[in-house]
Every structure is written in C-alpha cells, then in structure tokens.
C-alpha cells in the first residue's frame, strides 16, 4: 500500500451553531419588544466559532429583505469576516460590512447591534454635538466608554473606511440622522448598551422639557464622575 498518498480532503458544509442562532433570535425579539424596530432596516451580528478552527471568523446575522420582528431560524445566515456567505442563500444587507469590520478590528467584541430608534434619531438630528453628556449616574457604567457621535453626513454602513480611526475607543456609535450601533463582548452586553443609550436620551429630552417649562437648568453628571464610571463599569456591573 502506498503510504505516501494523502487522504482525500472532504469539503464539509458549514453547520450553524444552534446556540448562536438562538441568541440572534432571542435578542431580535428583545429589540422588537422595546419598539426599536420599524422595518427591514437594523440587524444583529454575533461572532461564532470562538472555540473552533475558524477562530471566531464566522458571523451570524439575518438576511436582507425582512425585519428582525419577522425573522425565524431559517432567516439566519452566516458569513465569514470577509463577507463570503458560508450558510444560507440570501445575503445580508449592505450594512453587514460595518458589522464585519467592527468584529475584525475589535477581537474583544462578539456582538454588534444596529437599530433605528425613533426618539434617538429625533434627538441627535437636532443635537449633534460630538460630546454627549449624561443626566443619570449609571449610564456611563454600562457603556464603559464615550459615545462616538459621527458627523451627520457620515454613514459607516455604506462606507466602512472611517471605522478604523475610532472604533477602539467606543462601545456605542451614533449616526445622527440614521441610527445607533452598540458593541458587546456578549449579545447581552450589546443589548444593555443599546437600551441604556435609548433610556438616557429619553431622560435628557424629559429634563430639557422640564427645565424649559420651569425656567431651570439641567444638571449633568460631571466629566470627572463620567470618566470614573467608564473606568469602574466592569467592576460595578459584572464584578470583574
């Protein structure tokens, strides 16, 4: 028998991890219940294969053409970080290139969420200052890094070139006339950052409305307190 011949290479089809598919579906419904989804736009991307041979290069998401509230397991597709479709037949929307680029640059991040929240878009379409200040003494603990507010004419879903310059220093990106993107080590962390940003904007709108009606000033959390909350957030929230 000729021992020099190599065994034939069998090209095994990609088998999606049911646990990761379940996470995509679970958090899709949680976002829907919050009222954060209005149409086919918005998505969740979760890194898979963290303990497998692909070393976390597979990305689970929904395919284009339907909303997070409509999706089922059959609508979950998988790409690699380069964008090649390894499971499913219908590709995700063009915005998936943003998710892939973020996951490629941030190896500590395993989930990216992007949705178009009505009151958040409304707020940032008026208030587009790059510096975001808090009125509550807990939001910065969850976000754990400054919010990045992009110029109104920048769309990093359509053009990912600008992501490299800022993504290492934030866990939440706002496109003022478009939507919000949050990052997390887990889907839970990304979700909590999304709900925290949405809640904080609601608080600021309420505080501004009351201050205007009563002739008062809004009291914001100081820069020093905010910086300290960014620093201690993981310890306070997760005990790390």
N, C-alpha and C positions, 0 to 999 in steps of 0.2 A: 504494500500500500504506500502510495506517495504521500509522505508526511509534510512535504514542502508546500502543498496546496492549502490556501487559506479557506476557512469555512465561508460559505456564501453569506453576504450581508442581506438581512431581511429588513425591508423598509416597513416598519410597523406604523400604522396610522396613529396619529395623536389621540390619546384618550383623555378627555377633560376630567379634572378632579371634581367629583360631585360636591365636595365640601366648599370649594371655591365658587362653583356655580350657585350653590345655596346662599353664600354670602352676597353675591351680586343681587340675587332676587330679594333677599331679606332687606338689604339697605335701599334697594329701589323702592320697595313698599313703604319704608320708613320716611323717605323723602317725599313720596306721594302724599302720605298722611299729614305731613306738615304743610301741604299746599305749595310745595316748591316746584311742582311740575305742571306745565300748561300745554305742552305739545310734544312733538318728536325731539325737540332740542334738549340737551342736557344728557349726561351719561355718568356711569361709574366705571372705573378701570381698576382691577385688582390683579396684582402680580401673583402668578402661580409658579409652581416648580421650585420652591425655595429649598427643598431638600432633595431635589432630583438632579439629573445630569445636566439639565439646561440652566441650572444655577439662577433661577428666577427670571428667565428671559421671556417667559410666556405671559401674555396679558389677556385677561378675561374681561369682556365688555358686551354691550348689546349691539346688534347690527343696526344699520341705518333704517329709517322709514317707519319706525314706530316709537311710542313713548315708553318711558320707564313704567308707567302705570299699566300699560298693555302687555308688557313682556312676560314670557314664560321661559322655562329652561331651554326650550327649543330655539329661542331667540338669542341665547348667549353664544357668542363666537369667541375665538381665541386667535390672537396674532402673536408674532414674536416682536421683539423690540424694534426690529427693522420695518415692521408693517406687513410682513407676509402672513396671509391667512392660513393658519395651521388646523383650524377646526371651524366648520360651518361653510356656507356657500355665499352668503351675502355679507359684504364687508361693513365695518362700522363707518360712521360719518367722518368727514374730513377732520373734525376736531380731535379725533383719536390720535392724530400725530402729536398734539400737545401732551396728551396723557403719556404717550410712549417716550417723548423727550424728557419729561419730568422724571419718570421712573428710571430712565437711563442715567440721568445726572444725579439723582438722589437715591443711592442704594439703601439708605435708611428708611425710605418711603416705600410702602407696598400697596397704597390705595390712593387714587385721585378721584375726587368728585367734582362735577361741574354742573351747576343748575342756574336757572334764571329766576331769581326771587323778585316778585313784583315790587315790594316796598324797598328792597335793597337797591334795585336798579333805579327806582324813582329817586331815592336819596342821593345816590352817587351821580346821577345825571345833573343834579343841582350842585352838590358839594363835592368837588373833585380835587380837594387839597390832598397832596400826597401823604401828609401827616394825618393819621387817624388817631383821635383821642377818645378815651373811654369815660363813661359816666358810672360804670359799675366796677366794683373792686374784685371781680372774679374772671372777667372775660380774658384778660391777658394771661391768667394762669392756664387756661385751656389752649389758647392759641400759641403760646410759648415762643413767639417771635413777632416782629412788627408785620402788620398787614401791608402788602405791596399794592398800592393803587396806581394803575397804569394810566398814561395819557388816553384821553377819550378816543383818539384815532388809532390806537394800537389794538390789534386783535391777534393774540398769540395762538389762537386755534387755527387761523389761516396762515400765519407766518410765525414759525417757532424760533426763528433766528435770535430773537431778543431774550429768550428764556434763560440762556446760559448766564447772562450778566447779573441776575438777581435771585435765582431760584434757591440757592444755597442759604439765603438769609431770611426766608419767609416760609410760612406754612399756609398762607392764605393770600390769594391773588384776586384783585377786583379789576374787571374791565367795566368802567363806569356806565356805559350805555349797552352793556351786554350781559354780564353775569359774574358769578363768583366761582372760584376754584379753590378747594381745600385739599390738603395733603395729610396723610397719616401713616404711622407705622402699621396700623390696622384699619379696617373699614370703620370700626367703632370710633377710633380717634379722628379720622377724617370727618365722620358724621357729626361728632360733638363739636368740632371746629366750625362746621357749616351752621349748625343750629345756634352756636354761640354768636357768630357774626350776625346772623339774622336777628337774634334777640337784642344784641347790642344796638343795632341800627334802630330797632323799634323803640328802645329806651331813649336814644338820642332824639328821635323825632318827637316823642312824648315830652321829654324835658324841654326841648326848644319851643314846643307849642305852649306849654305851661308857663315858661319863662316870659314869652312874648305877651301872653294874656295878663300876667300879673306884674309885668314890669320888673322882672328879676333877671339874674344872670345864671346860666347853667354852671354847675360846679363839676369840673372834670377831675379825674384821677391825675395826680401829678406825674411828671415824666420819671422822677426817681422811683415812685411806687410802681409804675408800669414796668420799668426796667427790672426791678426786683422780682415782680411777678413772672416776667419772662424767664428769669434765671431759676426760680424755685418751682415753676409749674409742675415739672415731672414729679418732684418730691411731694408736693401738696396733693396733686391729683392721683398719682399712681403709687406713691410711697417709694419711689426709686432713689 
